[in-house]
Amino acid sequence: MVEDGPPPRHPDPGSIVPEGRLLSEADRPPPGIPWVGVIANANSGIGAGVRRVNRLVRALERRGIASVVGWTPDDREALVRQAGPGSGCRSLVAVGGDGTVGALLNDRPAVPITVLPAGTENLFARHFGIPGDPERVAELIAEGRALPLDLGEARGRRFALMAGVGFDAEVVTRHHLARLGRARRVRPTSRVAYVEPVLRASFGYGFPPLSIRVEDPGPPELLSGSIAIVFNLPRYALGLPIAPEAREDDGLLDLVVFRDPGPMAALHYLWLVFRGRHLGRPDVWHRRIRRISVSAEVPVPVQLDGDPGGVIDPDAPDPWTVRVLPRASSVIVPRSYGASRPKVAS
C-alpha cells in the first residue's frame, strides 16, 4: 500500500526523520502552516510503530496539518524545543505506549500532547478514550479539545499514571531487564512477557516494610505497609481500578498502601482489587495527598509509569518524595471525554 511507504519531506506536509539524525530548524514546516510533532517508539508493544506513524502522517496531511517525526531521544528533545509559543505547533503526539508518553512529558512540552497508542497497556490513552486508529487520532488533533493535566513528580522525574514502591516495582524492574536481553537493546513486549517476572519476584522479593509519611498541611500522618502506589490516573496494569476516584485535574494524587507482606498476601490483594473490594479494609489505606515521603531500612525498587524508577536508598541524605504538580501539562482528548463527570473547582 502507498501509505506504508516513507512520507515526503518538506515542502510537502509530513516528514520522517531517519533514526539517529538530530532534528534541526530546517525540519520545521514553513511559517503559517500548522504542524504536529510526532515522537515515535518503534519498540513499543509488538513493534508496529513505523506503519502507524506513516498512516498518521498521511491522515494529518489530508487535513492540512504538516508533521515532523522523530525516532530518538535527541529528536524528541529537539521537537519539544521547537514546539514553543508562536511556533505553529498544534500538538506533540507520542506514538507508542505509556513509557513513550512519560518520556515526552519529562521533556516538559509547552504545547498540548496526545497519543497514538501502540504499546502494551496504553493506560494513558484508554483513560482519555483516545483511539488506536491513526485516522481518528488525526481527526482528534484537528477537532479535539485540550484539557489541563496534573502530573506527579518523584526525585525530579515526572509521571502521568502512577509511582509504585515495592513488589510491583520489582516485577517492572525484572521485566525491563529481560526485555533488554544480552544485546542491551529494548525489544517489543506483550502482557505474556510479565508472567515470568511475576513468578520470579513472588519467590525472590523480600517484601521489606515501608514507612510512608503524608506531608500535606496539617498534622503529619505515618503509614506502614509492604506495597505503596501513588496514582494520578485511576487504573493500573490490566485495567485494574486500584484508585477508582483518581482524577487528572483535581490537584491531588491518590495514595494506596497495602499493609501485609508476602506473595500470598499480594495475591489476595490482587483478587480483592479484581472484585473492587480492596478499599475500606483495615489493611489497605487510601489517602488523597499532595506530597509524601517513603523510607525503608533496605533498598526498595521504584517504578514510574511502568518503567524502572531506581531504588529508595536507606543511606540517602534525603527521603524519597512524591508530590503533585497541578496543571503541569495539557492533553488533547475527544470532545466526548468527561461529559458525565462533575467538574472540579479551580
The 8 nearest C-alpha neighbors of each residue, nearest first, counted from 0:
[[1, 2, 3, 4, 50, 54, 53, 5],
 [0, 2, 3, 4, 5, 6, 54, 53],
 [3, 1, 4, 0, 54, 53, 57, 6],
 [2, 4, 1, 50, 0, 53, 5, 54],
 [3, 5, 2, 1, 6, 53, 0, 50],
 [6, 4, 7, 3, 53, 15, 2, 14],
 [5, 7, 14, 13, 4, 53, 15, 8],
 [8, 6, 14, 13, 11, 5, 9, 12],
 [7, 9, 14, 11, 13, 10, 6, 15],
 [10, 8, 11, 12, 14, 7, 13, 28],
 [9, 11, 8, 12, 28, 29, 7, 13],
 [12, 10, 9, 8, 13, 7, 65, 14],
 [13, 11, 65, 60, 66, 9, 10, 64],
 [14, 12, 66, 65, 56, 67, 8, 7],
 [13, 15, 8, 67, 7, 6, 66, 68],
 [14, 16, 68, 67, 17, 6, 69, 13],
 [15, 17, 69, 68, 18, 14, 20, 70],
 [18, 16, 20, 19, 15, 70, 69, 68],
 [17, 19, 70, 20, 71, 16, 69, 21],
 [18, 20, 71, 17, 21, 70, 74, 73],
 [21, 19, 18, 17, 22, 16, 74, 71],
 [22, 20, 74, 73, 23, 19, 77, 16],
 [21, 23, 74, 77, 26, 20, 24, 78],
 [22, 24, 25, 26, 21, 77, 27, 81],
 [23, 25, 26, 27, 22, 81, 28, 77],
 [24, 26, 23, 27, 28, 22, 29, 9],
 [27, 25, 24, 23, 22, 28, 67, 9],
 [26, 28, 25, 24, 29, 67, 23, 81],
 [29, 27, 32, 26, 30, 65, 34, 9],
 [28, 30, 32, 31, 27, 10, 9, 25],
 [31, 29, 32, 28, 87, 86, 33, 27],
 [30, 32, 29, 33, 87, 28, 86, 34],
 [31, 33, 30, 29, 34, 28, 87, 65],
 [34, 32, 87, 64, 88, 65, 31, 89],
 [33, 35, 65, 88, 64, 66, 89, 32],
 [34, 36, 66, 90, 88, 89, 91, 65],
 [35, 37, 91, 67, 66, 68, 92, 78],
 [38, 36, 68, 92, 91, 67, 93, 39],
 [39, 37, 93, 69, 92, 75, 94, 68],
 [40, 38, 94, 70, 93, 37, 69, 95],
 [39, 41, 95, 42, 43, 70, 94, 48],
 [40, 42, 48, 46, 43, 49, 39, 47],
 [43, 41, 46, 187, 40, 186, 44, 185],
 [44, 42, 118, 95, 46, 187, 40, 41],
 [43, 45, 118, 119, 187, 188, 46, 117],
 [44, 46, 187, 188, 47, 43, 189, 42],
 [45, 47, 42, 43, 187, 41, 44, 48],
 [48, 46, 49, 45, 50, 51, 41, 117],
 [49, 47, 41, 51, 46, 50, 52, 40],
 [50, 48, 52, 51, 47, 41, 53, 39],
 [49, 51, 53, 52, 48, 3, 47, 54],
 [50, 52, 54, 48, 53, 49, 55, 133],
 [53, 51, 55, 49, 54, 50, 48, 56],
 [52, 54, 56, 50, 55, 51, 3, 57],
 [55, 53, 51, 57, 52, 56, 133, 2],
 [54, 56, 133, 58, 52, 53, 57, 59],
 [57, 55, 53, 59, 58, 54, 13, 60],
 [56, 58, 60, 54, 55, 59, 53, 61],
 [59, 57, 55, 61, 60, 56, 134, 137],
 [60, 58, 64, 62, 56, 137, 61, 57],
 [59, 61, 57, 63, 64, 62, 58, 12],
 [60, 62, 58, 59, 63, 57, 64, 56],
 [63, 61, 59, 60, 64, 58, 141, 137],
 [64, 62, 60, 61, 59, 65, 33, 12],
 [65, 63, 59, 34, 60, 33, 62, 66],
 [66, 64, 12, 34, 13, 60, 33, 35],
 [65, 67, 13, 35, 34, 36, 14, 12],
 [66, 68, 36, 14, 13, 37, 15, 35],
 [69, 67, 37, 15, 16, 36, 38, 14],
 [68, 70, 74, 38, 16, 71, 75, 39],
 [69, 71, 39, 18, 40, 38, 74, 68],
 [70, 72, 74, 73, 69, 19, 75, 18],
 [71, 73, 75, 74, 76, 70, 69, 102],
 [74, 72, 76, 71, 75, 21, 77, 22],
 [75, 73, 69, 71, 77, 21, 72, 22],
 [76, 74, 72, 78, 73, 77, 38, 69],
 [75, 77, 79, 73, 78, 74, 72, 80],
 [78, 76, 74, 80, 75, 79, 22, 73],
 [79, 77, 81, 75, 80, 76, 82, 74],
 [78, 80, 76, 82, 108, 77, 81, 75],
 [81, 79, 77, 78, 82, 83, 76, 108],
 [80, 82, 78, 79, 83, 77, 86, 24],
 [83, 81, 79, 88, 80, 86, 78, 110],
 [82, 84, 86, 81, 109, 85, 80, 110],
 [85, 83, 86, 82, 109, 110, 87, 88],
 [84, 86, 87, 83, 88, 82, 30, 81],
 [85, 87, 88, 84, 83, 82, 81, 30],
 [88, 86, 33, 85, 89, 34, 32, 31],
 [89, 87, 34, 86, 35, 82, 90, 33],
 [88, 90, 35, 34, 87, 33, 110, 91],
 [91, 89, 111, 35, 112, 88, 110, 92],
 [90, 92, 36, 112, 35, 37, 113, 111],
 [93, 91, 37, 113, 114, 112, 38, 36],
 [92, 94, 114, 38, 100, 95, 39, 99],
 [95, 93, 39, 115, 114, 38, 116, 40],
 [96, 94, 117, 118, 43, 116, 40, 99],
 [118, 95, 97, 121, 98, 117, 99, 116],
 [96, 98, 100, 99, 121, 101, 123, 304],
 [97, 99, 101, 100, 96, 102, 304, 306],
 [98, 100, 102, 101, 96, 97, 95, 93],
 [101, 99, 97, 103, 98, 102, 93, 104],
 [102, 100, 98, 104, 103, 99, 158, 97],
 [103, 101, 99, 105, 104, 100, 98, 106],
 [102, 104, 100, 106, 101, 105, 99, 75],
 [105, 103, 101, 107, 106, 102, 100, 108],
 [104, 106, 102, 107, 103, 157, 101, 156],
 [105, 107, 104, 103, 108, 76, 102, 79],
 [108, 106, 105, 104, 109, 103, 79, 328],
 [109, 107, 79, 110, 106, 104, 103, 111],
 [108, 110, 83, 107, 111, 82, 84, 79],
 [111, 109, 108, 90, 112, 82, 83, 91],
 [112, 110, 329, 330, 90, 331, 145, 91],
 [113, 111, 91, 330, 90, 92, 331, 329],
 [112, 114, 92, 331, 330, 93, 91, 111],
 [115, 113, 93, 92, 116, 94, 124, 112],
 [114, 116, 94, 131, 93, 117, 136, 95],
 [117, 115, 95, 131, 114, 96, 121, 118],
 [118, 116, 95, 96, 44, 43, 94, 115],
 [96, 117, 119, 44, 43, 95, 121, 116],
 [118, 120, 44, 189, 121, 96, 190, 188],
 [119, 121, 122, 118, 236, 237, 96, 97],
 [122, 120, 96, 124, 123, 97, 118, 116],
 [123, 121, 125, 120, 124, 126, 97, 234],
 [124, 122, 126, 121, 125, 97, 127, 160],
 [123, 125, 129, 127, 121, 126, 122, 128],
 [126, 124, 128, 122, 127, 123, 121, 129],
 [125, 127, 123, 124, 128, 122, 232, 129],
 [128, 126, 124, 125, 129, 332, 336, 123],
 [127, 129, 125, 126, 124, 130, 336, 333],
 [128, 130, 124, 127, 125, 332, 333, 131],
 [131, 129, 132, 128, 136, 135, 124, 115],
 [130, 132, 116, 115, 133, 129, 117, 136],
 [131, 133, 135, 134, 130, 136, 115, 51],
 [134, 132, 55, 136, 135, 54, 137, 131],
 [135, 133, 137, 132, 58, 136, 55, 138],
 [134, 136, 138, 137, 132, 133, 139, 130],
 [137, 135, 139, 133, 138, 134, 140, 132],
 [138, 136, 140, 134, 139, 135, 59, 58],
 [137, 139, 135, 141, 136, 140, 142, 134],
 [140, 138, 143, 136, 142, 137, 141, 333],
 [141, 139, 137, 138, 143, 142, 136, 331],
 [140, 142, 138, 139, 143, 137, 62, 64],
 [141, 143, 139, 140, 138, 144, 334, 333],
 [144, 142, 139, 333, 334, 140, 332, 331],
 [143, 145, 331, 332, 334, 146, 333, 142],
 [144, 146, 331, 330, 329, 332, 111, 147],
 [145, 147, 329, 330, 331, 148, 144, 332],
 [148, 146, 329, 326, 328, 248, 330, 149],
 [147, 149, 329, 326, 328, 247, 248, 327],
 [150, 148, 326, 325, 247, 327, 248, 324],
 [151, 149, 324, 159, 158, 323, 327, 148],
 [150, 152, 323, 158, 157, 324, 322, 159],
 [151, 153, 157, 156, 322, 321, 155, 158],
 [154, 152, 321, 156, 155, 320, 157, 322],
 [155, 153, 156, 320, 152, 319, 321, 157],
 [154, 156, 153, 152, 157, 105, 321, 320],
 [157, 155, 153, 152, 154, 105, 158, 151],
 [158, 156, 152, 151, 105, 153, 150, 155],
 [157, 159, 151, 150, 160, 101, 304, 152],
 [158, 160, 150, 231, 151, 161, 101, 304],
 [161, 159, 232, 231, 304, 158, 230, 123],
 [160, 162, 230, 304, 229, 231, 303, 159],
 [161, 163, 303, 229, 228, 302, 304, 230],
 [164, 162, 228, 302, 301, 168, 227, 229],
 [165, 163, 301, 227, 168, 226, 300, 228],
 [164, 166, 226, 168, 167, 300, 299, 169],
 [165, 167, 169, 168, 226, 170, 206, 164],
 [166, 168, 170, 169, 165, 171, 163, 164],
 [167, 169, 302, 171, 301, 170, 166, 165],
 [168, 170, 166, 172, 167, 171, 300, 173],
 [171, 169, 167, 173, 168, 196, 172, 197],
 [172, 170, 168, 174, 169, 173, 175, 307],
 [171, 173, 175, 169, 307, 174, 170, 168],
 [172, 174, 170, 176, 175, 196, 171, 169],
 [175, 173, 177, 171, 172, 176, 196, 178],
 [176, 174, 178, 172, 177, 173, 171, 179],
 [175, 177, 179, 173, 178, 174, 172, 180],
 [178, 176, 174, 180, 175, 179, 173, 196],
 [177, 179, 175, 176, 180, 186, 185, 174],
 [180, 178, 185, 183, 184, 176, 177, 175],
 [181, 179, 177, 178, 182, 183, 176, 184],
 [180, 182, 183, 179, 184, 177, 178, 176],
 [181, 183, 184, 180, 179, 185, 186, 178],
 [184, 182, 179, 181, 180, 185, 178, 176],
 [185, 183, 179, 182, 186, 180, 178, 181],
 [184, 186, 179, 178, 183, 42, 187, 180],
 [185, 187, 178, 42, 184, 179, 188, 180],
 [188, 186, 45, 42, 44, 46, 43, 185],
 [187, 189, 44, 45, 192, 186, 119, 190],
 [188, 190, 191, 192, 119, 44, 45, 187],
 [189, 191, 192, 193, 119, 188, 194, 120],
 [192, 190, 193, 189, 194, 188, 195, 196],
 [191, 193, 190, 189, 194, 188, 195, 174],
 [194, 192, 191, 196, 190, 195, 197, 174],
 [195, 193, 197, 192, 196, 191, 198, 190],
 [194, 196, 198, 197, 193, 199, 192, 174],
 [197, 195, 199, 170, 193, 198, 173, 174],
 [198, 196, 200, 194, 195, 170, 199, 201],
 [199, 197, 201, 195, 196, 200, 194, 202],
 [200, 198, 196, 201, 202, 197, 203, 195],
 [199, 201, 203, 204, 197, 202, 198, 196],
 [202, 200, 198, 262, 199, 203, 197, 204],
 [201, 203, 200, 199, 204, 198, 262, 205],
 [204, 202, 200, 201, 199, 205, 198, 206],
 [203, 205, 200, 206, 202, 201, 166, 169],
 [204, 206, 207, 203, 261, 202, 260, 166],
 [207, 205, 260, 225, 204, 261, 208, 166],
 [208, 206, 205, 225, 209, 297, 295, 260],
 [209, 207, 225, 224, 206, 295, 210, 223],
 [208, 210, 295, 224, 223, 225, 294, 211],
 [211, 209, 223, 294, 293, 222, 295, 212],
 [212, 210, 293, 222, 221, 292, 223, 209],
 [211, 213, 221, 292, 291, 220, 214, 222],
 [214, 212, 291, 220, 219, 215, 290, 221],
 [215, 213, 291, 290, 219, 212, 216, 292],
 [214, 216, 213, 290, 289, 217, 288, 219],
 [217, 215, 214, 218, 219, 289, 213, 290],
 [216, 218, 215, 219, 214, 220, 213, 288],
 [217, 219, 220, 216, 215, 214, 213, 221],
 [220, 218, 214, 213, 217, 221, 212, 215],
 [219, 221, 213, 212, 218, 222, 214, 211],
 [220, 222, 212, 211, 213, 219, 223, 210],
 [221, 223, 211, 210, 212, 220, 224, 256],
 [224, 222, 210, 209, 211, 258, 208, 221],
 [258, 223, 225, 209, 257, 208, 226, 256],
 [224, 226, 208, 260, 258, 209, 206, 259],
 [227, 225, 165, 257, 224, 256, 164, 166],
 [228, 226, 256, 164, 255, 163, 257, 229],
 [227, 229, 163, 255, 162, 254, 164, 230],
 [228, 230, 254, 162, 161, 253, 255, 163],
 [231, 229, 161, 253, 232, 252, 160, 254],
 [230, 232, 160, 252, 161, 247, 245, 159],
 [233, 231, 160, 245, 230, 246, 247, 234],
 [234, 232, 242, 243, 245, 240, 230, 244],
 [235, 233, 240, 239, 238, 241, 232, 242],
 [234, 236, 239, 238, 240, 237, 241, 233],
 [235, 237, 238, 239, 120, 234, 122, 305],
 [238, 236, 239, 235, 120, 234, 190, 122],
 [237, 239, 236, 234, 235, 240, 122, 120],
 [238, 240, 235, 234, 237, 241, 236, 273],
 [241, 239, 234, 243, 242, 233, 238, 235],
 [240, 242, 239, 234, 243, 272, 233, 235],
 [243, 241, 233, 240, 244, 245, 234, 253],
 [244, 242, 233, 240, 245, 241, 234, 232],
 [243, 245, 242, 233, 246, 253, 232, 240],
 [246, 244, 233, 232, 242, 243, 253, 231],
 [247, 245, 248, 232, 249, 231, 244, 233],
 [246, 248, 149, 148, 231, 232, 249, 245],
 [249, 247, 149, 246, 148, 250, 147, 326],
 [250, 248, 251, 246, 343, 247, 149, 325],
 [249, 251, 325, 248, 149, 323, 252, 324],
 [252, 250, 289, 249, 288, 323, 287, 253],
 [251, 253, 231, 288, 230, 287, 289, 323],
 [252, 254, 287, 230, 229, 286, 245, 288],
 [253, 255, 229, 286, 285, 228, 287, 230],
 [254, 256, 285, 228, 284, 227, 229, 253],
 [257, 255, 227, 284, 283, 226, 224, 258],
 [258, 256, 283, 226, 224, 225, 259, 282],
 [224, 257, 259, 282, 225, 283, 256, 223],
 [258, 260, 225, 264, 257, 224, 261, 282],
 [261, 259, 225, 206, 264, 258, 262, 265],
 [260, 262, 264, 263, 206, 265, 259, 205],
 [263, 261, 265, 201, 264, 266, 260, 202],
 [262, 264, 266, 265, 261, 267, 260, 268],
 [263, 265, 267, 261, 266, 262, 260, 259],
 [266, 264, 262, 268, 267, 263, 269, 261],
 [265, 267, 269, 263, 264, 268, 262, 270],
 [268, 266, 264, 270, 269, 265, 263, 271],
 [267, 269, 271, 265, 270, 266, 264, 272],
 [270, 268, 266, 272, 267, 271, 265, 273],
 [269, 271, 267, 273, 268, 272, 266, 274],
 [272, 270, 268, 277, 276, 274, 269, 273],
 [271, 273, 275, 269, 274, 277, 270, 276],
 [274, 272, 270, 271, 275, 269, 239, 276],
 [275, 273, 271, 272, 276, 270, 277, 269],
 [274, 276, 272, 273, 277, 271, 240, 278],
 [275, 277, 271, 274, 278, 272, 279, 273],
 [278, 276, 271, 272, 275, 280, 279, 283],
 [279, 277, 280, 276, 283, 285, 284, 275],
 [278, 280, 277, 281, 283, 284, 276, 285],
 [279, 281, 283, 282, 278, 277, 284, 276],
 [282, 280, 283, 279, 284, 278, 258, 277],
 [281, 283, 258, 280, 257, 284, 259, 256],
 [284, 282, 257, 280, 256, 281, 258, 278],
 [285, 283, 256, 255, 286, 282, 257, 278],
 [286, 284, 255, 254, 256, 283, 278, 253],
 [285, 287, 254, 253, 288, 284, 255, 252],
 [288, 286, 253, 252, 251, 254, 285, 289],
 [287, 289, 252, 251, 290, 286, 253, 215],
 [290, 288, 323, 251, 322, 215, 252, 291],
 [289, 291, 322, 214, 321, 288, 215, 213],
 [292, 290, 213, 214, 321, 212, 320, 322],
 [291, 293, 320, 212, 319, 211, 318, 321],
 [294, 292, 211, 319, 210, 320, 212, 318],
 [293, 295, 210, 209, 318, 319, 313, 211],
 [296, 294, 209, 297, 313, 210, 208, 298],
 [295, 297, 313, 298, 294, 207, 208, 209],
 [296, 298, 295, 313, 299, 312, 207, 311],
 [299, 297, 312, 311, 310, 313, 300, 295],
 [298, 300, 311, 310, 165, 297, 301, 164],
 [301, 299, 310, 168, 165, 169, 309, 164],
 [300, 302, 164, 308, 168, 310, 309, 163],
 [303, 301, 307, 308, 168, 163, 306, 162],
 [302, 304, 162, 306, 305, 308, 161, 158],
 [305, 303, 161, 160, 306, 158, 162, 302],
 [304, 306, 303, 302, 171, 307, 98, 97],
 [305, 307, 303, 302, 304, 308, 171, 98],
 [308, 306, 302, 172, 309, 301, 171, 303],
 [307, 309, 302, 301, 303, 306, 310, 300],
 [310, 308, 301, 307, 300, 311, 302, 299],
 [311, 309, 300, 299, 301, 312, 298, 308],
 [310, 312, 299, 298, 319, 300, 313, 294],
 [311, 313, 298, 315, 314, 310, 297, 299],
 [314, 312, 296, 315, 297, 295, 298, 311],
 [315, 313, 312, 316, 296, 317, 297, 298],
 [314, 316, 312, 317, 313, 318, 311, 319],
 [315, 317, 314, 318, 313, 312, 319, 311],
 [318, 316, 315, 319, 314, 320, 313, 312],
 [319, 317, 292, 320, 294, 293, 316, 315],
 [320, 318, 293, 292, 311, 294, 317, 154],
 [319, 321, 292, 291, 153, 318, 293, 154],
 [322, 320, 153, 291, 152, 290, 292, 151],
 [321, 323, 290, 152, 289, 151, 291, 324],
 [322, 324, 151, 289, 150, 325, 251, 252],
 [325, 323, 150, 327, 149, 151, 326, 322],
 [324, 326, 149, 250, 327, 323, 150, 248],
 [327, 325, 149, 148, 147, 328, 324, 248],
 [328, 326, 325, 149, 324, 150, 148, 329],
 [327, 329, 148, 326, 147, 149, 111, 330],
 [330, 328, 147, 148, 111, 146, 145, 112],
 [329, 331, 112, 111, 145, 146, 113, 332],
 [330, 332, 145, 144, 113, 143, 112, 111],
 [333, 331, 144, 143, 127, 330, 145, 334],
 [334, 332, 143, 335, 336, 139, 144, 129],
 [335, 333, 336, 143, 144, 332, 338, 142],
 [334, 336, 333, 338, 337, 332, 128, 339],
 [337, 335, 333, 334, 338, 127, 332, 128],
 [336, 338, 340, 339, 335, 341, 334, 127],
 [337, 339, 336, 335, 340, 334, 341, 342],
 [340, 338, 337, 341, 336, 335, 342, 334],
 [341, 339, 337, 338, 342, 336, 343, 246],
 [340, 342, 343, 339, 337, 338, 344, 246],
 [343, 341, 340, 344, 337, 345, 248, 249],
 [344, 342, 249, 345, 341, 248, 340, 250],
 [343, 345, 342, 249, 341, 248, 250, 340],
 [344, 343, 249, 342, 250, 248, 326, 325]]
